[in-house]
């Protein structure tokens, strides 16, 4: 039979109050935050610019190409993380195929 949690227990009451207070602070910050108007890139093709930057052909992109170093860095970091996740999943799948804990 399960027992009902007691709210007056200091070991559970204090963390609960802290969690509620943190939620109230974060809710006040997010509700009160103002966002500026959306700023786009105009008629510039960001995908093509990233492709030109990956191949080192930014001279071909022309003068209208925006700076793509930030996009390129994010693209490479995400690619490395996905590669590490894929290799980890293959390692785990191989270990399970051997049976047990790999012994």
RATA-V793775 format. One record per pair of residues at least 12 apart in sequence whose ideal C-beta (glycine too) atoms are under 10 Angstrom apart, sorted by the first residue. I is the first residue (numbers start at 1). J is the second residue. D is the distance in Angstrom with one decimal. If there is no record, write none. Layout:
i = <I & I>
j = <J & J>
d = <D & D>
This chain:
i = <41 & 41 & 42 & 42 & 43 & 44 & 44 & 44 & 44 & 44 & 45 & 45 & 45 & 45 & 46 & 46 & 46 & 46 & 47 & 47 & 48 & 48 & 48 & 48 & 49 & 49 & 49 & 49 & 49 & 49 & 49 & 49 & 49 & 50 & 50 & 50 & 50 & 50 & 50 & 51 & 52 & 52 & 53 & 53 & 53 & 53 & 53 & 53 & 53 & 54 & 54 & 54 & 54>
j = <64 & 66 & 64 & 66 & 64 & 61 & 62 & 64 & 65 & 66 & 61 & 64 & 65 & 66 & 65 & 66 & 68 & 71 & 68 & 71 & 60 & 61 & 65 & 68 & 61 & 62 & 64 & 65 & 66 & 67 & 68 & 71 & 72 & 65 & 68 & 71 & 72 & 74 & 75 & 68 & 65 & 68 & 65 & 67 & 68 & 69 & 71 & 72 & 75 & 68 & 72 & 75 & 76>
d = <9.9 & 5.9 & 8.5 & 8.9 & 8.2 & 9.5 & 10.0 & 6.0 & 6.9 & 5.4 & 8.9 & 9.1 & 8.4 & 9.5 & 9.2 & 7.1 & 7.4 & 6.6 & 10.0 & 9.2 & 9.8 & 7.0 & 8.0 & 9.7 & 5.8 & 9.7 & 9.2 & 4.7 & 6.2 & 8.6 & 4.6 & 7.5 & 9.1 & 10.0 & 5.5 & 5.2 & 6.1 & 9.6 & 6.3 & 9.3 & 6.8 & 7.7 & 8.6 & 9.3 & 4.4 & 7.5 & 7.7 & 4.9 & 9.0 & 9.1 & 6.8 & 7.8 & 8.8>
